[in-house]
Amino acid sequence: MDYVQVSEILSDGKKFLGSQVKVAGWVRTARDSKTMAFLALNDGSSLKHLQIVVNKAEFDQAALAACLKNGVSVEAEGTVVVAMNDENGFELNALSLALLGDCPSDYPLQKKHHSLEFLRTVPHLRVRTNTFNAMLRVRSKLSFALHRFFQENGYTYIHTPIITGSDCEGAGEIFRVTTKNYADAKTAQDEAEYIATDFFRRKAGLTVSGQLEGEVAAMAMGKIYTFGPTFRAENSNTPRHAAEFWQIEPEVAFAKLPDIIKIAESMIKYVIKALLDECPEEIAFFEKAFENGLREKLEKVVSSDFAVLDYTDAVEILKKAGDRFSYPVEWGLDLQTEHERYITEEVMGKPVFVINYPKKIKSFYMKQNDDGKTVAATDLLVPGVGEIIGCSERESDLDKLMAAMTERGMNLDDYKGYMELRKYGTVPHSGFGLGLERILMYVTGIGNIRDVQLYSRTSGDLMA
């Protein structure tokens, strides 16, 4: 007999009512009385557990006792019946119960509730909790909804390289990729000699973004998107930063800043609507456990028009708020999380696109506005998180692009192909990057990026 998933029984129990089925999973909790025993079984297919009801008189007591422990894995065969305490629910009256994998008394997840900080110390086991069961399912649905949005709208999915010779952001936060060991570095007379004998014969690193290669594809395919892991050696020990994270990056030929803003807003509304429709149990769980009013917040995003606010106006709004901020507010400085949240939560009450940032605080590839001081860039700020999307029209003027790169001390030889896109049939084009973990934090209410990843990768943390 094949196993039936717990989710199938819980969602469509009438189909199995009175039938004999076989299930397998891990015991989340077990209750034992004089004549009966009850196991809450979860196989990962559902946030809810399936109750296994055991008439102790029909089982070998020693074998049964081995199955009545938190963390063990078991196989149960029995009859699906209406739940005793829920006429709309279903449970399994066990006919047989077999231990698949024992679990000793030092199993770390003995309690019903554990802090997220504690769970980070056991990442290999925290996936068995309700929080991570729900988070990983929402992450999966969210990823699929993002793919669906772009596929339904005529985009081509492009796989950009993970190993690269260029720094897209120009910030020097690249993880070095090398086959050399420390001894080689010490004996090399200079950096050039070291690099000349390395695998690629030039500096190489893990990508911080697929954007530059994505622009290459967009110059032939029109509308493309990338979706994959990115890496930043940024020593920022904050709840929003990780050294490894997943990013969605569309690039659209012939699109200017207002066009890409519309695309970003449509995408956010699409995927949030998908989660509301497809993950109601998980959203309800996160609302109860992490953020009161979560569903209402998400529904408001779907039904609202996002605001658009010029950076200069945003600075004036923040200055009028007085001395409430820890970080200074001046034109030319980047907005901090506390500034972003004030604008979205207390001023606008909804997501906001802040546009036209000073060019000195933004990346080299962003289109320079006619004022000579700002660029056609925007960040999408959302309540509770701050920035989740960085977006811009790309500079299509070769001379301006080269000037911006030279001003930043970048090696133009590393970007020869990228610059030639502006030489051979350039067009206006725009794109953005959405951190998957950032939007996952937003839709779940989980406040730390370390808790929306299977394994977090942050400074000083490489736990296996």
Contacts in CASP RR format, 6 or more apart in sequence:
PFRMAT RR
TARGET T0000
AUTHOR 0000-0000-0000
METHOD contacts of the structure
MODEL  1
MDYVQVSEILSDGKKFLGSQVKVAGWVRTARDSKTMAFLALNDGSSLKHL
QIVVNKAEFDQAALAACLKNGVSVEAEGTVVVAMNDENGFELNALSLALL
GDCPSDYPLQKKHHSLEFLRTVPHLRVRTNTFNAMLRVRSKLSFALHRFF
QENGYTYIHTPIITGSDCEGAGEIFRVTTKNYADAKTAQDEAEYIATDFF
RRKAGLTVSGQLEGEVAAMAMGKIYTFGPTFRAENSNTPRHAAEFWQIEP
EVAFAKLPDIIKIAESMIKYVIKALLDECPEEIAFFEKAFENGLREKLEK
VVSSDFAVLDYTDAVEILKKAGDRFSYPVEWGLDLQTEHERYITEEVMGK
PVFVINYPKKIKSFYMKQNDDGKTVAATDLLVPGVGEIIGCSERESDLDK
LMAAMTERGMNLDDYKGYMELRKYGTVPHSGFGLGLERILMYVTGIGNIR
DVQLYSRTSGDLMA
1 20 0 8 1.000
1 21 0 8 1.000
1 22 0 8 1.000
1 77 0 8 1.000
2 22 0 8 1.000
3 22 0 8 1.000
3 23 0 8 1.000
3 24 0 8 1.000
3 43 0 8 1.000
4 16 0 8 1.000
4 21 0 8 1.000
4 22 0 8 1.000
4 23 0 8 1.000
5 23 0 8 1.000
5 43 0 8 1.000
5 45 0 8 1.000
5 46 0 8 1.000
6 23 0 8 1.000
6 25 0 8 1.000
6 41 0 8 1.000
6 42 0 8 1.000
6 43 0 8 1.000
6 44 0 8 1.000
6 45 0 8 1.000
6 46 0 8 1.000
6 48 0 8 1.000
6 49 0 8 1.000
6 50 0 8 1.000
7 45 0 8 1.000
7 46 0 8 1.000
8 15 0 8 1.000
8 16 0 8 1.000
8 45 0 8 1.000
9 16 0 8 1.000
9 21 0 8 1.000
9 23 0 8 1.000
9 50 0 8 1.000
9 80 0 8 1.000
9 90 0 8 1.000
9 92 0 8 1.000
10 46 0 8 1.000
10 48 0 8 1.000
10 50 0 8 1.000
10 89 0 8 1.000
10 90 0 8 1.000
11 46 0 8 1.000
13 80 0 8 1.000
13 89 0 8 1.000
13 90 0 8 1.000
16 80 0 8 1.000
16 90 0 8 1.000
17 80 0 8 1.000
17 81 0 8 1.000
17 82 0 8 1.000
17 90 0 8 1.000
18 79 0 8 1.000
18 80 0 8 1.000
18 81 0 8 1.000
19 79 0 8 1.000
19 80 0 8 1.000
20 77 0 8 1.000
20 78 0 8 1.000
20 79 0 8 1.000
20 95 0 8 1.000
21 77 0 8 1.000
21 78 0 8 1.000
21 79 0 8 1.000
21 80 0 8 1.000
21 92 0 8 1.000
22 75 0 8 1.000
22 76 0 8 1.000
22 77 0 8 1.000
22 78 0 8 1.000
23 41 0 8 1.000
23 43 0 8 1.000
23 50 0 8 1.000
23 52 0 8 1.000
23 75 0 8 1.000
23 76 0 8 1.000
23 77 0 8 1.000
23 92 0 8 1.000
24 43 0 8 1.000
24 73 0 8 1.000
24 74 0 8 1.000
24 75 0 8 1.000
24 76 0 8 1.000
24 100 0 8 1.000
25 41 0 8 1.000
25 42 0 8 1.000
25 43 0 8 1.000
25 44 0 8 1.000
25 73 0 8 1.000
25 74 0 8 1.000
25 75 0 8 1.000
25 100 0 8 1.000
26 41 0 8 1.000
26 42 0 8 1.000
26 43 0 8 1.000
26 71 0 8 1.000
26 72 0 8 1.000
26 73 0 8 1.000
26 74 0 8 1.000
26 128 0 8 1.000
27 39 0 8 1.000
27 40 0 8 1.000
27 41 0 8 1.000
27 67 0 8 1.000
27 68 0 8 1.000
27 69 0 8 1.000
27 70 0 8 1.000
27 71 0 8 1.000
27 72 0 8 1.000
27 73 0 8 1.000
27 74 0 8 1.000
28 40 0 8 1.000
28 41 0 8 1.000
28 42 0 8 1.000
28 49 0 8 1.000
28 70 0 8 1.000
28 71 0 8 1.000
28 128 0 8 1.000
29 39 0 8 1.000
29 40 0 8 1.000
29 49 0 8 1.000
29 70 0 8 1.000
29 112 0 8 1.000
30 37 0 8 1.000
30 38 0 8 1.000
30 39 0 8 1.000
30 40 0 8 1.000
30 67 0 8 1.000
30 68 0 8 1.000
30 69 0 8 1.000
30 70 0 8 1.000
31 37 0 8 1.000
31 38 0 8 1.000
32 68 0 8 1.000
34 56 0 8 1.000
35 55 0 8 1.000
35 56 0 8 1.000
35 57 0 8 1.000
36 53 0 8 1.000
36 54 0 8 1.000
36 55 0 8 1.000
36 56 0 8 1.000
37 54 0 8 1.000
37 56 0 8 1.000
37 64 0 8 1.000
37 68 0 8 1.000
38 51 0 8 1.000
38 52 0 8 1.000
38 53 0 8 1.000
38 54 0 8 1.000
39 51 0 8 1.000
39 52 0 8 1.000
39 54 0 8 1.000
39 67 0 8 1.000
39 68 0 8 1.000
39 74 0 8 1.000
39 76 0 8 1.000
40 49 0 8 1.000
40 50 0 8 1.000
40 51 0 8 1.000
40 52 0 8 1.000
41 49 0 8 1.000
41 50 0 8 1.000
41 51 0 8 1.000
41 52 0 8 1.000
41 74 0 8 1.000
41 76 0 8 1.000
42 49 0 8 1.000
42 50 0 8 1.000
42 128 0 8 1.000
42 133 0 8 1.000
44 133 0 8 1.000
46 281 0 8 1.000
47 130 0 8 1.000
47 133 0 8 1.000
47 134 0 8 1.000
47 137 0 8 1.000
47 281 0 8 1.000
47 282 0 8 1.000
47 285 0 8 1.000
48 281 0 8 1.000
50 90 0 8 1.000
50 91 0 8 1.000
50 92 0 8 1.000
51 83 0 8 1.000
51 91 0 8 1.000
51 92 0 8 1.000
52 76 0 8 1.000
52 91 0 8 1.000
52 92 0 8 1.000
52 94 0 8 1.000
52 97 0 8 1.000
53 84 0 8 1.000
53 91 0 8 1.000
53 92 0 8 1.000
53 93 0 8 1.000
53 94 0 8 1.000
54 64 0 8 1.000
54 94 0 8 1.000
54 97 0 8 1.000
55 93 0 8 1.000
55 94 0 8 1.000
56 64 0 8 1.000
58 95 0 8 1.000
59 94 0 8 1.000
59 97 0 8 1.000
63 97 0 8 1.000
63 99 0 8 1.000
64 97 0 8 1.000
66 72 0 8 1.000
66 99 0 8 1.000
66 102 0 8 1.000
67 74 0 8 1.000
67 97 0 8 1.000
67 98 0 8 1.000
67 99 0 8 1.000
69 102 0 8 1.000
69 103 0 8 1.000
69 105 0 8 1.000
69 107 0 8 1.000
70 103 0 8 1.000
70 107 0 8 1.000
70 109 0 8 1.000
70 110 0 8 1.000
71 103 0 8 1.000
71 107 0 8 1.000
71 109 0 8 1.000
71 128 0 8 1.000
72 99 0 8 1.000
72 100 0 8 1.000
72 101 0 8 1.000
72 102 0 8 1.000
72 103 0 8 1.000
73 99 0 8 1.000
73 100 0 8 1.000
73 101 0 8 1.000
73 103 0 8 1.000
74 97 0 8 1.000
74 98 0 8 1.000
74 99 0 8 1.000
74 100 0 8 1.000
74 101 0 8 1.000
75 97 0 8 1.000
75 98 0 8 1.000
75 100 0 8 1.000
76 92 0 8 1.000
76 94 0 8 1.000
76 96 0 8 1.000
76 97 0 8 1.000
76 98 0 8 1.000
77 94 0 8 1.000
77 95 0 8 1.000
77 96 0 8 1.000
77 97 0 8 1.000
78 92 0 8 1.000
78 93 0 8 1.000
78 94 0 8 1.000
78 95 0 8 1.000
78 96 0 8 1.000
79 92 0 8 1.000
79 93 0 8 1.000
79 95 0 8 1.000
80 90 0 8 1.000
80 91 0 8 1.000
80 92 0 8 1.000
81 90 0 8 1.000
81 91 0 8 1.000
81 92 0 8 1.000
81 93 0 8 1.000
82 89 0 8 1.000
82 90 0 8 1.000
82 91 0 8 1.000
83 89 0 8 1.000
83 90 0 8 1.000
83 91 0 8 1.000
84 91 0 8 1.000
108 122 0 8 1.000
108 125 0 8 1.000
109 122 0 8 1.000
109 125 0 8 1.000
109 126 0 8 1.000
109 128 0 8 1.000
109 129 0 8 1.000
114 126 0 8 1.000
114 129 0 8 1.000
116 131 0 8 1.000
116 446 0 8 1.000
116 448 0 8 1.000
116 450 0 8 1.000
116 451 0 8 1.000
119 126 0 8 1.000
119 129 0 8 1.000
119 131 0 8 1.000
119 132 0 8 1.000
119 451 0 8 1.000
120 126 0 8 1.000
120 450 0 8 1.000
120 451 0 8 1.000
120 456 0 8 1.000
120 463 0 8 1.000
121 463 0 8 1.000
123 454 0 8 1.000
123 455 0 8 1.000
123 456 0 8 1.000
123 463 0 8 1.000
124 464 0 8 1.000
126 132 0 8 1.000
127 133 0 8 1.000
127 136 0 8 1.000
127 454 0 8 1.000
130 285 0 8 1.000
130 289 0 8 1.000
131 289 0 8 1.000
131 446 0 8 1.000
131 451 0 8 1.000
132 451 0 8 1.000
134 281 0 8 1.000
134 282 0 8 1.000
134 285 0 8 1.000
134 286 0 8 1.000
134 444 0 8 1.000
135 440 0 8 1.000
135 444 0 8 1.000
135 446 0 8 1.000
135 451 0 8 1.000
135 452 0 8 1.000
136 454 0 8 1.000
137 279 0 8 1.000
137 282 0 8 1.000
138 275 0 8 1.000
138 279 0 8 1.000
138 282 0 8 1.000
138 283 0 8 1.000
138 286 0 8 1.000
138 440 0 8 1.000
138 443 0 8 1.000
138 444 0 8 1.000
139 436 0 8 1.000
139 440 0 8 1.000
139 452 0 8 1.000
141 274 0 8 1.000
141 275 0 8 1.000
141 278 0 8 1.000
141 279 0 8 1.000
142 271 0 8 1.000
142 274 0 8 1.000
142 275 0 8 1.000
142 436 0 8 1.000
142 439 0 8 1.000
142 440 0 8 1.000
142 443 0 8 1.000
143 227 0 8 1.000
143 246 0 8 1.000
143 436 0 8 1.000
145 270 0 8 1.000
145 271 0 8 1.000
145 274 0 8 1.000
145 275 0 8 1.000
145 278 0 8 1.000
146 227 0 8 1.000
146 248 0 8 1.000
146 267 0 8 1.000
146 271 0 8 1.000
146 434 0 8 1.000
146 436 0 8 1.000
147 157 0 8 1.000
147 227 0 8 1.000
148 274 0 8 1.000
149 266 0 8 1.000
149 267 0 8 1.000
149 270 0 8 1.000
149 271 0 8 1.000
150 157 0 8 1.000
150 225 0 8 1.000
150 250 0 8 1.000
150 267 0 8 1.000
151 157 0 8 1.000
153 223 0 8 1.000
154 223 0 8 1.000
155 223 0 8 1.000
155 224 0 8 1.000
155 225 0 8 1.000
155 250 0 8 1.000
156 217 0 8 1.000
156 221 0 8 1.000
156 222 0 8 1.000
156 223 0 8 1.000
156 224 0 8 1.000
156 225 0 8 1.000
157 224 0 8 1.000
157 225 0 8 1.000
157 226 0 8 1.000
157 227 0 8 1.000
158 213 0 8 1.000
158 214 0 8 1.000
158 217 0 8 1.000
158 221 0 8 1.000
158 224 0 8 1.000
158 225 0 8 1.000
158 226 0 8 1.000
159 226 0 8 1.000
160 207 0 8 1.000
160 210 0 8 1.000
160 213 0 8 1.000
160 214 0 8 1.000
160 217 0 8 1.000
160 226 0 8 1.000
161 207 0 8 1.000
161 210 0 8 1.000
161 213 0 8 1.000
162 206 0 8 1.000
162 207 0 8 1.000
162 229 0 8 1.000
163 177 0 8 1.000
163 200 0 8 1.000
163 204 0 8 1.000
163 205 0 8 1.000
163 206 0 8 1.000
163 207 0 8 1.000
164 174 0 8 1.000
164 204 0 8 1.000
164 205 0 8 1.000
164 206 0 8 1.000
164 207 0 8 1.000
164 213 0 8 1.000
165 200 0 8 1.000
165 202 0 8 1.000
165 203 0 8 1.000
165 204 0 8 1.000
165 205 0 8 1.000
165 414 0 8 1.000
166 212 0 8 1.000
166 414 0 8 1.000
166 415 0 8 1.000
166 418 0 8 1.000
167 173 0 8 1.000
167 174 0 8 1.000
167 208 0 8 1.000
167 410 0 8 1.000
168 207 0 8 1.000
168 208 0 8 1.000
168 209 0 8 1.000
168 210 0 8 1.000
168 211 0 8 1.000
168 212 0 8 1.000
168 363 0 8 1.000
168 365 0 8 1.000
169 208 0 8 1.000
169 209 0 8 1.000
169 363 0 8 1.000
170 363 0 8 1.000
170 364 0 8 1.000
170 408 0 8 1.000
170 410 0 8 1.000
171 208 0 8 1.000
171 234 0 8 1.000
172 233 0 8 1.000
173 208 0 8 1.000
173 232 0 8 1.000
173 233 0 8 1.000
173 234 0 8 1.000
174 205 0 8 1.000
174 206 0 8 1.000
174 208 0 8 1.000
174 231 0 8 1.000
174 232 0 8 1.000
174 233 0 8 1.000
175 205 0 8 1.000
175 206 0 8 1.000
175 231 0 8 1.000
175 233 0 8 1.000
175 243 0 8 1.000
176 203 0 8 1.000
176 204 0 8 1.000
176 205 0 8 1.000
177 199 0 8 1.000
177 200 0 8 1.000
177 204 0 8 1.000
177 205 0 8 1.000
177 206 0 8 1.000
178 198 0 8 1.000
178 199 0 8 1.000
178 204 0 8 1.000
179 198 0 8 1.000
179 199 0 8 1.000
180 194 0 8 1.000
180 197 0 8 1.000
180 198 0 8 1.000
184 194 0 8 1.000
184 197 0 8 1.000
185 194 0 8 1.000
188 194 0 8 1.000
188 197 0 8 1.000
195 201 0 8 1.000
195 202 0 8 1.000
195 203 0 8 1.000
198 204 0 8 1.000
206 230 0 8 1.000
206 231 0 8 1.000
207 230 0 8 1.000
207 231 0 8 1.000
208 230 0 8 1.000
208 231 0 8 1.000
208 232 0 8 1.000
209 230 0 8 1.000
209 247 0 8 1.000
209 249 0 8 1.000
209 433 0 8 1.000
210 226 0 8 1.000
210 230 0 8 1.000
210 247 0 8 1.000
210 249 0 8 1.000
211 226 0 8 1.000
211 249 0 8 1.000
211 251 0 8 1.000
211 365 0 8 1.000
211 431 0 8 1.000
211 433 0 8 1.000
212 365 0 8 1.000
212 415 0 8 1.000
212 418 0 8 1.000
213 226 0 8 1.000
214 224 0 8 1.000
214 226 0 8 1.000
214 249 0 8 1.000
214 251 0 8 1.000
215 251 0 8 1.000
215 394 0 8 1.000
215 418 0 8 1.000
215 421 0 8 1.000
215 429 0 8 1.000
216 417 0 8 1.000
216 418 0 8 1.000
216 421 0 8 1.000
217 224 0 8 1.000
217 251 0 8 1.000
218 224 0 8 1.000
218 251 0 8 1.000
218 252 0 8 1.000
218 253 0 8 1.000
218 429 0 8 1.000
219 253 0 8 1.000
219 421 0 8 1.000
219 425 0 8 1.000
219 426 0 8 1.000
219 427 0 8 1.000
219 429 0 8 1.000
222 252 0 8 1.000
222 253 0 8 1.000
222 254 0 8 1.000
223 250 0 8 1.000
223 251 0 8 1.000
223 252 0 8 1.000
223 253 0 8 1.000
224 250 0 8 1.000
224 251 0 8 1.000
225 248 0 8 1.000
225 249 0 8 1.000
225 250 0 8 1.000
225 251 0 8 1.000
226 247 0 8 1.000
226 248 0 8 1.000
226 249 0 8 1.000
226 250 0 8 1.000
227 246 0 8 1.000
227 247 0 8 1.000
227 248 0 8 1.000
227 249 0 8 1.000
228 246 0 8 1.000
228 247 0 8 1.000
228 248 0 8 1.000
229 244 0 8 1.000
229 245 0 8 1.000
229 246 0 8 1.000
229 247 0 8 1.000
230 244 0 8 1.000
230 245 0 8 1.000
230 246 0 8 1.000
230 247 0 8 1.000
231 243 0 8 1.000
231 244 0 8 1.000
232 241 0 8 1.000
232 243 0 8 1.000
232 245 0 8 1.000
233 243 0 8 1.000
234 241 0 8 1.000
234 243 0 8 1.000
235 459 0 8 1.000
236 459 0 8 1.000
237 458 0 8 1.000
237 459 0 8 1.000
238 337 0 8 1.000
239 447 0 8 1.000
239 448 0 8 1.000
239 449 0 8 1.000
239 450 0 8 1.000
240 337 0 8 1.000
240 385 0 8 1.000
240 438 0 8 1.000
240 441 0 8 1.000
240 449 0 8 1.000
241 449 0 8 1.000
241 458 0 8 1.000
242 437 0 8 1.000
242 449 0 8 1.000
242 450 0 8 1.000
242 453 0 8 1.000
242 456 0 8 1.000
242 457 0 8 1.000
242 458 0 8 1.000
243 457 0 8 1.000
243 458 0 8 1.000
243 459 0 8 1.000
244 453 0 8 1.000
244 457 0 8 1.000
245 435 0 8 1.000
245 436 0 8 1.000
245 437 0 8 1.000
245 449 0 8 1.000
245 453 0 8 1.000
246 435 0 8 1.000
246 436 0 8 1.000
246 437 0 8 1.000
247 433 0 8 1.000
247 434 0 8 1.000
247 435 0 8 1.000
247 436 0 8 1.000
248 433 0 8 1.000
248 434 0 8 1.000
248 435 0 8 1.000
248 436 0 8 1.000
249 431 0 8 1.000
249 432 0 8 1.000
249 433 0 8 1.000
249 434 0 8 1.000
250 263 0 8 1.000
250 267 0 8 1.000
250 431 0 8 1.000
250 432 0 8 1.000
250 433 0 8 1.000
251 429 0 8 1.000
251 430 0 8 1.000
251 431 0 8 1.000
252 259 0 8 1.000
252 260 0 8 1.000
252 263 0 8 1.000
252 429 0 8 1.000
252 430 0 8 1.000
252 431 0 8 1.000
253 427 0 8 1.000
253 428 0 8 1.000
253 429 0 8 1.000
254 427 0 8 1.000
254 428 0 8 1.000
254 429 0 8 1.000
255 263 0 8 1.000
255 393 0 8 1.000
255 428 0 8 1.000
255 429 0 8 1.000
255 430 0 8 1.000
255 431 0 8 1.000
256 376 0 8 1.000
256 393 0 8 1.000
256 428 0 8 1.000
256 430 0 8 1.000
257 355 0 8 1.000
257 367 0 8 1.000
257 376 0 8 1.000
257 377 0 8 1.000
257 378 0 8 1.000
257 391 0 8 1.000
257 392 0 8 1.000
257 393 0 8 1.000
257 430 0 8 1.000
259 430 0 8 1.000
260 391 0 8 1.000
260 392 0 8 1.000
260 393 0 8 1.000
260 430 0 8 1.000
260 431 0 8 1.000
260 432 0 8 1.000
261 308 0 8 1.000
261 353 0 8 1.000
261 355 0 8 1.000
261 378 0 8 1.000
261 391 0 8 1.000
263 432 0 8 1.000
264 353 0 8 1.000
264 380 0 8 1.000
264 389 0 8 1.000
264 391 0 8 1.000
264 432 0 8 1.000
264 434 0 8 1.000
265 306 0 8 1.000
265 351 0 8 1.000
265 353 0 8 1.000
267 434 0 8 1.000
268 301 0 8 1.000
268 306 0 8 1.000
268 351 0 8 1.000
268 380 0 8 1.000
268 389 0 8 1.000
268 439 0 8 1.000
269 301 0 8 1.000
269 302 0 8 1.000
271 439 0 8 1.000
272 298 0 8 1.000
272 301 0 8 1.000
272 302 0 8 1.000
272 443 0 8 1.000
273 302 0 8 1.000
275 283 0 8 1.000
275 298 0 8 1.000
275 443 0 8 1.000
276 283 0 8 1.000
276 295 0 8 1.000
276 298 0 8 1.000
276 299 0 8 1.000
276 302 0 8 1.000
282 444 0 8 1.000
283 294 0 8 1.000
283 295 0 8 1.000
283 298 0 8 1.000
283 443 0 8 1.000
284 295 0 8 1.000
286 294 0 8 1.000
286 443 0 8 1.000
286 444 0 8 1.000
286 445 0 8 1.000
286 446 0 8 1.000
287 293 0 8 1.000
287 294 0 8 1.000
287 295 0 8 1.000
290 444 0 8 1.000
290 445 0 8 1.000
290 446 0 8 1.000
290 447 0 8 1.000
291 297 0 8 1.000
291 444 0 8 1.000
291 445 0 8 1.000
294 443 0 8 1.000
294 444 0 8 1.000
294 445 0 8 1.000
297 383 0 8 1.000
298 443 0 8 1.000
300 350 0 8 1.000
301 350 0 8 1.000
301 351 0 8 1.000
301 382 0 8 1.000
304 350 0 8 1.000
304 351 0 8 1.000
306 350 0 8 1.000
306 351 0 8 1.000
306 352 0 8 1.000
306 353 0 8 1.000
306 380 0 8 1.000
307 348 0 8 1.000
307 350 0 8 1.000
307 351 0 8 1.000
307 352 0 8 1.000
307 353 0 8 1.000
308 352 0 8 1.000
308 353 0 8 1.000
308 355 0 8 1.000
308 378 0 8 1.000
309 317 0 8 1.000
309 343 0 8 1.000
309 348 0 8 1.000
309 352 0 8 1.000
309 353 0 8 1.000
309 354 0 8 1.000
309 355 0 8 1.000
310 354 0 8 1.000
310 355 0 8 1.000
310 356 0 8 1.000
311 335 0 8 1.000
311 354 0 8 1.000
311 355 0 8 1.000
311 356 0 8 1.000
311 357 0 8 1.000
311 358 0 8 1.000
311 374 0 8 1.000
312 331 0 8 1.000
312 356 0 8 1.000
314 335 0 8 1.000
314 339 0 8 1.000
314 343 0 8 1.000
314 354 0 8 1.000
315 329 0 8 1.000
315 330 0 8 1.000
315 331 0 8 1.000
315 332 0 8 1.000
317 343 0 8 1.000
317 347 0 8 1.000
318 325 0 8 1.000
318 329 0 8 1.000
318 335 0 8 1.000
318 339 0 8 1.000
318 342 0 8 1.000
318 343 0 8 1.000
319 329 0 8 1.000
321 342 0 8 1.000
324 342 0 8 1.000
325 336 0 8 1.000
325 338 0 8 1.000
325 339 0 8 1.000
325 342 0 8 1.000
326 336 0 8 1.000
326 338 0 8 1.000
327 333 0 8 1.000
327 336 0 8 1.000
327 338 0 8 1.000
327 339 0 8 1.000
329 339 0 8 1.000
331 358 0 8 1.000
332 358 0 8 1.000
332 360 0 8 1.000
332 361 0 8 1.000
333 361 0 8 1.000
334 357 0 8 1.000
334 361 0 8 1.000
335 343 0 8 1.000
335 354 0 8 1.000
335 379 0 8 1.000
337 386 0 8 1.000
337 387 0 8 1.000
340 354 0 8 1.000
340 379 0 8 1.000
340 381 0 8 1.000
340 386 0 8 1.000
340 387 0 8 1.000
341 381 0 8 1.000
341 383 0 8 1.000
341 384 0 8 1.000
341 385 0 8 1.000
341 386 0 8 1.000
343 352 0 8 1.000
343 354 0 8 1.000
343 381 0 8 1.000
344 350 0 8 1.000
344 351 0 8 1.000
344 352 0 8 1.000
344 381 0 8 1.000
344 382 0 8 1.000
344 383 0 8 1.000
344 384 0 8 1.000
344 386 0 8 1.000
345 383 0 8 1.000
345 384 0 8 1.000
349 383 0 8 1.000
350 383 0 8 1.000
351 380 0 8 1.000
351 381 0 8 1.000
351 382 0 8 1.000
351 383 0 8 1.000
352 380 0 8 1.000
352 381 0 8 1.000
353 378 0 8 1.000
353 379 0 8 1.000
353 380 0 8 1.000
353 381 0 8 1.000
353 391 0 8 1.000
354 378 0 8 1.000
354 379 0 8 1.000
354 381 0 8 1.000
355 376 0 8 1.000
355 377 0 8 1.000
355 378 0 8 1.000
356 369 0 8 1.000
356 374 0 8 1.000
356 375 0 8 1.000
356 376 0 8 1.000
356 377 0 8 1.000
356 378 0 8 1.000
357 374 0 8 1.000
357 375 0 8 1.000
357 377 0 8 1.000
357 378 0 8 1.000
357 379 0 8 1.000
358 373 0 8 1.000
358 374 0 8 1.000
358 375 0 8 1.000
359 366 0 8 1.000
359 368 0 8 1.000
359 369 0 8 1.000
359 372 0 8 1.000
359 373 0 8 1.000
359 374 0 8 1.000
359 375 0 8 1.000
359 404 0 8 1.000
362 375 0 8 1.000
362 377 0 8 1.000
362 392 0 8 1.000
363 392 0 8 1.000
364 395 0 8 1.000
364 401 0 8 1.000
364 404 0 8 1.000
364 405 0 8 1.000
364 407 0 8 1.000
364 408 0 8 1.000
364 410 0 8 1.000
365 392 0 8 1.000
365 394 0 8 1.000
365 395 0 8 1.000
365 401 0 8 1.000
365 404 0 8 1.000
366 375 0 8 1.000
366 376 0 8 1.000
366 377 0 8 1.000
366 392 0 8 1.000
366 393 0 8 1.000
366 394 0 8 1.000
366 395 0 8 1.000
367 375 0 8 1.000
367 376 0 8 1.000
367 392 0 8 1.000
367 393 0 8 1.000
367 394 0 8 1.000
367 395 0 8 1.000
367 396 0 8 1.000
368 374 0 8 1.000
368 375 0 8 1.000
368 376 0 8 1.000
368 395 0 8 1.000
368 397 0 8 1.000
368 400 0 8 1.000
368 404 0 8 1.000
369 375 0 8 1.000
369 376 0 8 1.000
375 392 0 8 1.000
376 392 0 8 1.000
376 393 0 8 1.000
377 390 0 8 1.000
377 391 0 8 1.000
377 392 0 8 1.000
377 393 0 8 1.000
378 389 0 8 1.000
378 390 0 8 1.000
378 391 0 8 1.000
378 392 0 8 1.000
379 387 0 8 1.000
379 389 0 8 1.000
379 390 0 8 1.000
379 391 0 8 1.000
380 387 0 8 1.000
380 388 0 8 1.000
380 389 0 8 1.000
380 390 0 8 1.000
380 391 0 8 1.000
380 432 0 8 1.000
381 387 0 8 1.000
381 388 0 8 1.000
382 388 0 8 1.000
382 442 0 8 1.000
384 442 0 8 1.000
385 438 0 8 1.000
385 441 0 8 1.000
385 442 0 8 1.000
387 438 0 8 1.000
388 434 0 8 1.000
388 435 0 8 1.000
388 438 0 8 1.000
388 439 0 8 1.000
388 442 0 8 1.000
389 432 0 8 1.000
389 433 0 8 1.000
389 434 0 8 1.000
389 435 0 8 1.000
390 432 0 8 1.000
390 433 0 8 1.000
390 434 0 8 1.000
391 430 0 8 1.000
391 431 0 8 1.000
391 432 0 8 1.000
391 433 0 8 1.000
392 430 0 8 1.000
392 431 0 8 1.000
392 432 0 8 1.000
393 428 0 8 1.000
393 429 0 8 1.000
393 430 0 8 1.000
393 431 0 8 1.000
394 429 0 8 1.000
394 430 0 8 1.000
394 431 0 8 1.000
395 401 0 8 1.000
395 404 0 8 1.000
395 422 0 8 1.000
396 422 0 8 1.000
396 426 0 8 1.000
396 427 0 8 1.000
396 428 0 8 1.000
396 429 0 8 1.000
397 422 0 8 1.000
398 419 0 8 1.000
398 422 0 8 1.000
398 423 0 8 1.000
398 426 0 8 1.000
401 419 0 8 1.000
401 422 0 8 1.000
402 412 0 8 1.000
402 419 0 8 1.000
405 412 0 8 1.000
405 415 0 8 1.000
406 412 0 8 1.000
412 419 0 8 1.000
437 449 0 8 1.000
437 452 0 8 1.000
437 453 0 8 1.000
438 449 0 8 1.000
440 446 0 8 1.000
440 452 0 8 1.000
441 447 0 8 1.000
441 448 0 8 1.000
441 449 0 8 1.000
441 452 0 8 1.000
444 452 0 8 1.000
446 452 0 8 1.000
449 456 0 8 1.000
450 456 0 8 1.000
450 458 0 8 1.000
450 461 0 8 1.000
455 463 0 8 1.000
455 464 0 8 1.000
456 463 0 8 1.000
END
